[in-house]
Amino acid sequence: MLYVGLDVHTKRSSICILNGDGKIVKQELIKGRWPEVIDRLRGFTEPMSVCYEASCGYGNLHDRMAPLVKQITVAHPGQLRLIFKSKKKHDRVDAQKLAKLLYLDEVPRVHVPDLDVRGWRKLIEFRQKLLARRVACKNQIRAIIRAQGLAAPRGLWGKKGIAWLKELPLQSSEKLALEMTLEEMSDYGQKIARVEKELAAIASCHPGVALLMTIPGVGIRTAEAFCAYVDDIKRFASSRQVGSYFGLVPCLDSSAGKDRFGHITCDGPPTVRKLLSEASWMAIRHNPALRSFFKRVMRDDPDRKKIALVATAHYLCRIMAAMLRTGEAWRRSDPSEQKDGGVPPAVQGAPPRPATSSVESKTPLQKSVVF
């Protein structure tokens, strides 16, 4: 078995190959794009295990190399402390470190979804970018109104509000800027509608989206983003790990028997955290169970409102994960039946958490490599 570390870039890549004893047998620079890297790997006859860092297009590279190698490991670049915080940053050195981490089986792995799921995720992110551009247009229009000392009416983005904007007595330059911004905002609205139509077609084929939408306050946008990024719920040992994956758990500094909790880690896709927070506001209004949880965390203290909202988003995330695991739809339950802020009875039934963690179940490390 050969252990191959790749530091892949657009026009040049570094490769380092270790044998079964952890010794370097090959180290070279490959000039060219990804096809040249694939051709170089095709020239080896021994079985290979390949590792490279996740970056733009990592899924496509994974699909290209899969038929040629025995195992592919995609590393999380932010968790590769040996490279991320290294004082000596070089492509050749990085490839060597990746190969050694692969040999030791100490690579922080990244889940690689299939092609359809990757396309689904890209479409969700593209919609968020379109929304941000439309919001920028609205802010520009509000700036024009504020510069005139006018108060915008309610329903500014409706038909009556748009007609009011077009009739504003402005200078020719400001009038032109307003008209072009309104046209740009309308174009983004049409593009968002096209994207949402495609997303609705994809969501209609996924049973998990319809399942999660049975939760009061969770709409199609939140449900589809959650399903797209979770992908396979079985890759998480428990619902709590899903909350950690989306960065909704607090940072922990534990030392000398004292635990110090900070802000949330903000790991994972920010789009899902945003949508879960928005869904939490709606769930607090329409869902008695989540409203009770929100009030319990808030403790009638206005300064804890944001803390309570994030905690509710984490709680909602765990509920959605449990529903995907069990396949059971949401049903009304008495908030008093819940125990210790856990998952409501309507979605309980997930497999129990293993007695030993994944770290404890590993066999003792018998290999040794000097970095």
N, C-alpha and C positions, 0 to 999 in steps of 0.2 A: 504494500500500500504506500502510495506517495501522498504527501501532504503539501498542498500547493497554496501559497499565499499570493493574492493578486492585489496590487494597488492600481486600480483601473482609472484611466482618464480618457478624455475624448480622442486625443491624438497620440498618446504614448502611455504605456503601462509597464509596470515592473512586476516581475514574477520571481518567486523564491520557492524552491522545491526541497522538501526534506524526505529522507527515506524512513523506513520503519524504525530505525534507531535514533531518529531525531537529528541526524547529521545533514548538513546542507550538501546537496548533490548538484544543484543547478541554480544559478542566479543570473538573470539577464534583463535587459531593457528591450521591450518590444515597441518599435516605432510603427505607428499606424493606428487605425481605428479598431473597433471591436472584432470585425472579421479576421484581422490578423491574429488577435489573441485566441480566437476560436481555432484557427488553423494550427497555431502552435500547440494547443492542448491536444488536438487531434493526432499529433505526431507521437504521442506517448502511448505505449502498448500496455503498461502496467495500470491496474486500477488506481483511481485518484480520488482524493477528497479535497475539494476546493473551497476556499474562503475568501470573501471580499467584502468591502464595506458597502452598506446601503447608500445609494445616492440616486440622482436622477436617472431613471431608466433601469433601475436594478432588477425589476421584474422581467423586463425584456431580455436582459443578459442572462438571467436565471433560466428562462425558457430555452435560450440558445445552447447553453452549456449542459442542460439536463441530460440529453441523450449521450453525451460523451464521457461523463464522469459517474462515479459510483455514488457520491454524496456531495451536496452543495450546502454550504453554510453561509448565510448572509448576516454580517455582523452589524450591530447597532453602533453607529459612529460616536454617538454621545456617551455611550457606556464603555467605550474602549479607552479606559484611563491610561493604559500603557502608551497609547499613541496620542490621545487627545491632549494630555498634559505633559507630553514629552518635551524636553528642551532641545532635542535633536530631531527635527522633522525633515525627513527625506523619503522619497518614493521607495528607494531600494531598502532602506531601514524599515519602513512601514510594512512592505511586503514580507520581509523576514519575520517581523513580529507577528503578523497575521498567521504565517505558517506555523510558528511555534505555539501560538495560542490554540490553533486548530489541532496540533499534535497533542497538546495537553487537555483537549476538550474543555477549554475555558473561554470559549467565544460567546459573548452575549448575543444570542440569536434574534433575528427578526423574522416574523411570520411573513411568508410570501404568498399572497392570495392568487387565485387563478386569473386568467386574462379578463373574464367577464366582470369579476368583482373589482379588479383594478380600473376597468373602464367605468364602472358604476361610481367608484370613489372620485374619479377625475371629474365626472359630470356633476357630482354634488359640490365639489370644490369650485368648479367653474361657475355654478349658480351663485355661490357666495361672492365670487369676484364681481359678477354682474350686479349683484345687490349693492356691493360697496361702491361701484361706479355710479349707480343710480342715486344712492344716498349723497354722493359728492355733488351730483347735479342739483339735488334738492337744497343742499347747503349753499351752493352758489346763488340759487334763486332767493333764498332767505336773506343772504347778504345784500343782494340788490334791493330788496324790500326794506331792510333795516337802514340802508344808506339813505333812503328817502324819508325816513322817520315815520313809516307807515306800520300799522298793526295788521298782520295777516289774519284773514277770517278763518273760522273753523272749516274743516274740510277743504284745505287749500289744494290738495292733489286730486280732488274730484272734478267733475265737469264744471260746476259753478266756480270753483276756485281757479281752474285753468282759464276760464273765460274772464274772470276778474283780473288775472295777471296780464292777459293780452290787452286789456283796455287801460292799463296803467299809463298815465301821461309821463313819459320818460324822454330823455334826450336820445338822439338818433343812435349814438354809440351804445348806450345802455339798453335801448330798445332792441338793437341787433343782438347784443349779448344775451338778453333774456329770451328772445325768440329761438336762438340757436341752442341755448341750454334746454329749453322746453322740448325742442326737437330731439336733442340727444337723450333726454330723459324718456321720451316716448319710445325711441328706438331700443333703449335698454329694457323697457317694459315688454316690448314685443319679443325680444330675445329671451328674457326670463320666462315668458309664457311658453316659448318653444322648448326650452330646456325642461321646464316643469312637465310638459306633455310627455316628453321622452322618459323622464324619471317616473311618471305615473305608470307608464307602460311596463317599465322594469319592475316597479314595486308590485304591480298586479300579479306578477308571476312568483313573488316571494311570499310564502305563507306567514313568515315571521312578522312582516310589516302589518298585515291585517290583525295579527294577534296582539301586537303592542298597541295598536290604535284603539283597542278596547279599554285602555286605561284612560280615565277622564283627564283631559288636559294634554294628552299626547296626540299630535297630529301626524300627518303622513311625512312631513319633512324630518321630524325628529326620529320617527320610527325607521325610515329608510336609511338615514345616516347611521343610526345605531346598528342596524343589521349589516350594513355594508362594511363597517369597520370591525365589528365583532367577527364577522365571517362565519367561523365555526366555533360555536359556544363550547364545544368539548375541549378546545385547546386551553381553556381556563379550568383550574382545579376547583374553584369556588366562585361565587358571585362577588366576593370581596376583591378578588384579583381583577375583575372587570373594572371596578371603581379605580383601582390602582393603575390599570392600563390607560384609562382616560384622564389620569392626573388629578383626580378629585379627592385624594387622601392627603393629609397634612405631612409636611416634612417632619422627621423625627431625629432628635439628637439625644441619644441615651448614653449616659455615662455615670458611673458610680451609683447605680441604682436609681437615678433620677431621669425621668423622661421629659424632654422639652419639645413641644409641638409648635411648629411654625405655620406659615402659609401653605397652601396646597402645592403639590409638586409641579403641576401644569405639564405633566408628561402626556404623550399621545396627541391625537388630532385636536386642535383647538376648536374646529367646527363643531364637533360633537359636544364639547363642554358648553359652547355657546347655546346650542339648540336645547341641551338638557336644562340649562338655566332658564331659558325662555319657557320651556314646557313646565318647569317647576312653578313659575308664577301662575300659569293657567291651572295647574293641578291644585295649587293652594286654594284657588277660588272654587273649583268644581269637584274636588276630591276630598271627602271628609277625613280619610285616613292620612293623607299627606298634609292636610291643614292642621290636624292634631299634632303630627310630628313637627311641623314648622313652629307652631306655638310653643311646644315643649322645649325646643332648642332656643327659641328667642327669649323665653323667660320674661315676657312683658318689658323687655329692654330695647328701645329703638336703636341703640348702638349695636345690637347683635343681629340686626335684620339681615345684613349681608352674610354674616356667618351662618345664620339659619337657612338662608337661601341656598348657599353652597352645600350645606349638609343635606338639605332636601333634595338637591340635584344628585348627590351621591346616593342617597336612599332610593330615589327613583331609578337610578342606574342599576342598583342591585335588584330591584324589583323586576325590571325589564330583563335582566340576565337570567333570573330565576324562571321567568315565564318562558323564555326561549328554551331553557333547559328542560322544563317539564311539559311544555306545549299546552299549558292550561291558561285559558283566558281570564281576564280580570273579572271579579265579581265583588259586589258590595260586601263589606264586612264591618263589624263594629270595631272602632278604633280601640276600645277597651280590651278586645281580645288579643291585641298584639303584645308580644313579650319583649321587653328590653329594647324597644325600637327596632326589632328585627323585621323580617319580611312578613307581610300580612298573611293570614291563613289561606287566602285565596290563591297564593302563588307558592306556598311551601311545598316541600316534597323533593327538593333537590338532593342529590346524593350527598352523604355526610362528608365533611372535610377529612382527608387522610390523616391518620395519627402522626405520621412522620412527613416532614416537608420534603420537597424535591432535593434539597441540599443534603439532608440527613440520609436519604436513601441511596446516595451515590456511593460507589465503591471507593476505598481509599486510593488516593493518587499514587501511582507507582512509577510514573514517568517523570523525568527531570530534564529540564532544558535551561541553560543559562542565557539570560537576556542581555 
